[in-house]
Amino acid sequence: ASKIVNQLLCKMNGEPWRIKDLPFSDVPTMIVGIHDFFIKNAVTLSLVSTYSKYYSKVFSLSKTIENFSEETSCKCVLEMLLSSLSNFHLSQQVLPMNIIIYRENTLPFSSINNVDDLFLLEKDVLNLLFSDQNDEINLKSSSINNEFINSLIENLGKDFENAFKNIKKMKVKWSYILVNRNPNNGVI
């Protein structure tokens, strides 16, 4: 019976559980998990992010990339992260002050030119997204720039676009934790 009550509570936008005094819960914080897996010449990227104060509500997205490259993967991660930020803003009416990104890679090394380049590019894009020092960021990709990011933000609606204009001034703290797993050898 309690399971049914809990499910009803969740359907009515309630939270299934709460724990007081969680780390970072004193300010709006979003925890993001990104995972990829390789199946027959295609890569599926999945993203899950929290959007409630007690981290008990999650938003998830998944996308398959047929012609995989470091740049297409990075664009996909950026698009999903911005959608997650938009969802957080819609739910909380603010953007997060802390963003913790756990990135797990399981791609075989033969599927991309250089695994390190992919994650350096993702970190550079995060800097471009959250830093107010755009002049100092040199992205290897010419198609991932402020213009590309702004077009993605515009597609998410005026409320989010207006809120996001101040994100660089907010000094958002973000961390990027990478766990690289080779499917054949385990954790690297």
N, C-alpha and C positions, 0 to 999 in steps of 0.2 A: 504494500500500500504506500509506503514512503517513497518508493521509486516512482510511482505514478504521480504523486504530489510534486516530487522534484521535477519531473518532466513537464508538468503543467506550469510550474513556476518559471521554468526556462522558456516555455512558449509564450509566456506573458511578459517577456523581457526581464525576468528576474535572474539572479545569479545562483548557480547551483551550490556554491560554498563560498565562505569567506574566511580568511585568516588575517588577524590583526597584526600590525607591525611587520609587514613584509618589507624587504629591502626596496628602496626607491619609491614606496607607495605614498610618501609625503608630497611628491610632485608628480604630475602626469608622466607616466613612463610606458613605453611600448617595447615589448619583447618580441623579436622576430626570429623565426627559424626558416632557413632556406636550404632545400635539399635538391639534389639533381640525381637522375639516374639515366643510364644509357641503355637503349634497347634498339638493336638493328638500325644503325645509321641515324637515329633520332635521339634527342635528349629531352626528357621531361623535367621541367623545373617546377618545384612546388614551394609555396610560401605560406606560412601560418604566422599570424601576429595577434597579440593581445590588444584588446581595446577597452578593458574595464579596469577600474582602480585596483581590484583584487586579482587581476590576471585570470579570471575564471571564464571570460568570454573571448572567443577567438574568431578571427576572420581568416579564410583560406582561399588561395588561388592556385591554379595549376595550368601550365602551358607547355605544349610540345613544340620543339623546334626541329624542323626537318633538316635544314641546311645550317648545321651548327658551326659557329665560330665564336671567338672570344667576344667580338663586338655584338653579335646577335644575342648572346647569352646575357651580356651586360645590359643591353637595352631592355631585355625581358625582365631582368631583376629590377631595374629602375622603374619600369612601368608598374610592376606588381607592388613595389615598395610605395610608390606614390598613391596607388589605389588603397593600400593599407593605411597610409597617413590620412587620406580622405575619409575613410571609414572611421578612424579614430576621432577625427574632427567632428564628423556627423554625430557620433555617439556622445563625446565628451564636451563638445562646443569649444575645445581648445586643441592645440597641437601638443604633442609630447615634448617635455623638456629633456628627457633621457630616451635614447633609443639603443637597445642592446641587440645586436645582430649576430646570431649563431649560424654560421655558414658551413654546411657539410658538403664536401665534394666526394663523389664516388665514381667520377669519370675515369675510364681507363686512359692512361697517358697517351695512347695512340690516337685518341679521338680529338685532341686539340694540339696545337703546336707547342705550347708551353703553359703548363698549369699555373706557374707563378705569374705569367703575364696576365692571365685571366683575372686573378685575384688582386693584382696591383691595379688593373684597370677598374675593377669594381670599387676599390678603395679610393681611387682618384675621382670617380664619379660621385661617391658619397661626399668627398671634400668639396666638389663643385656644387653639390646640392645644398650643403649646410654651411660652407665657409663663406665669409665675406671677402676673402682674399683671392678672388677669381683670377687675377692677373698672374699669380704665382703658380697656378696649376697648369701643368702641361700634359694634356691627354694625348695618348698615342692615336686615338681615334678622332678623325675630323668630323664625323657625323654625330658624335655625342658631345653636345655643347649646350650653352645656355638657351639657344634658340630651340633646340630639340626638347629640352626639359620644359621650357615654357609652353610648348605646344601640348605636351602631355598634361601639364597642370591645367591649361585652358579646357581641355576635354573633361575634366573632373568637376566643372561647375564654378560659378562666380563666388559662392561662399568660401569654397576651399581656396580658390585663386586669391581672394582678398586676404584670407588668413595666412596663406603661404608666403605672401609678400614680406611678412615680418620675420620669417623663420631664421634668416641670416642674422638679424639683429638680436634674436632671442638667445643666441649662443647655445644652441642645442648641443648637449653632450651625447656623443655616440661612440660605441665601441663595436669592433668587428672581430669576431672570434672565428677562426678558420680551423676546421678539423678536416684533414685531407685523408681520405680512405681509398687506398688502391684495392679494387675488388679482389685481386689475387693475393695481396700481401697484408691486408689489415691496415691498421692506423700507421700513417707515416709521420 
